Amino acid sequence: MLDESFLDDPAALARADAHGLLRSTAESGARVRTAARDAAEAGIADLKPDGRPRAVLVAGPGPVAACTADLFAALGGGNCPVTLIRPTGVASAAGALIWTLPGWTGPLDLLLVASPDGTEPGLPLLLEQAYRRGCSVVCVAPAGSPVTEATAQVRGLAVPLAKALYEPPRPYGQGDDPYGQGDPSGRQGPGGPESPAGPLFRQAAGRDEEPPAAPGALWSLLTPLIALADRIGLLTAPTPALQSLADRLDEVAERCGPAIATYSNPAKTLATELADTLPLIWTEGPVAGAAGRHFATALAALAGRPALAAELPEALTGHAALLTGAFAAGADADDFFRDRVEDPQALHARVVLLREREPGATSPTPTARDLALHHDVPVSELEPTEGAPLEAAAELLAITEFAAVYLALASLPRP
């Protein structure tokens, strides 16, 4: 069971957040502004392309590349095919990943590379492939990294990755303490070798940098590519739109911050509702679909929680068995009067409806809600306030990332 009092205790959240995940998520708006400025300085605003590329290919480690490709396809409205190049390799370590261009790639195509680290040996090899095919290349990676240098060698455009405003400290017991508040107990805190939290915490233990796929880092990588997409006509995102995007992210950070009580905090409310459940993330619309798939990834990577994402109306048939099977609300029909104190908490399905606008006359959302409630499956709903599709995407991504972080922090053991 999730302890709601923990979520309403900012000091306890600060002590548990050894990697600064909440602060990283909250500074997303600032990252957008910094990244937009870096993109302009790199020359993206001065580009004069001849037209849209035949196809856009996206490559990079972790979930950022997948989310980038998903959002570009959703926001582009089919103006240009967007293909994600998935890595192969014998392991998930950066040095073992290999990216290969599709056989049809040529001079009319554009390769986008997004790397938060910039040290993956497979990406320079991918850039060499693109150079031999005559494919244009744009890269977002830390300045001076091997990927950035390789981009210059193949005559591509390299945009430096916007740095985080706040550098997450080391876990407890390794010399630093989060937020400078001290840890008089001297214990090893979240993220250490003994922590049972999600994979992200374990992978980042003992390191100074942000955990892989840390919330907020997405916008440092995505913003320059959005600015580029505006220049090539893939989507509409002029400078004022990027400013509005940053403002929307700031508004979400204010609504979802640790000092805001659960009853008026959409992210804390969602985290509380998803505790001890199997989230079935049903989405309506391409933008909501991209946000839903990223939410499922964040729940697994940050909180170590399984989740399934599907688009409506296909989800009504694809997930129908989950509403009536072992994960149904009334699946635990054994001896009703038995003592359940020692029983492990069973996972029951909970539907999360994500949509990018108010349901219309042909919307499948009412049918989905009625189907879930008919099977006594609880429903959570999330809809952004009015605005451009890019702002809607930002709001959905930000709220769900905050929720994943709160769920991850609440799952950590506490003394």
PyMOL commands that set and color helices and strands:
alter all, ss='L'
color gray80, all
select helices_A, chain A and resi 4-7+10-16+21-26+28-42+44-46+62-76+94-96+122-133+146-153+178-180+199-204+217-231+239-255+262-264+266-274+286-303+314-318+320-324+365-374+389-410
alter helices_A, ss='H'
color red, helices_A
select strands_A, chain A and resi 56-59+82-84+110-114+136-141+157-160+277-284+308-311+348-355+379-382
alter strands_A, ss='S'
color yellow, strands_A
deselect
rebuild
show_as cartoon
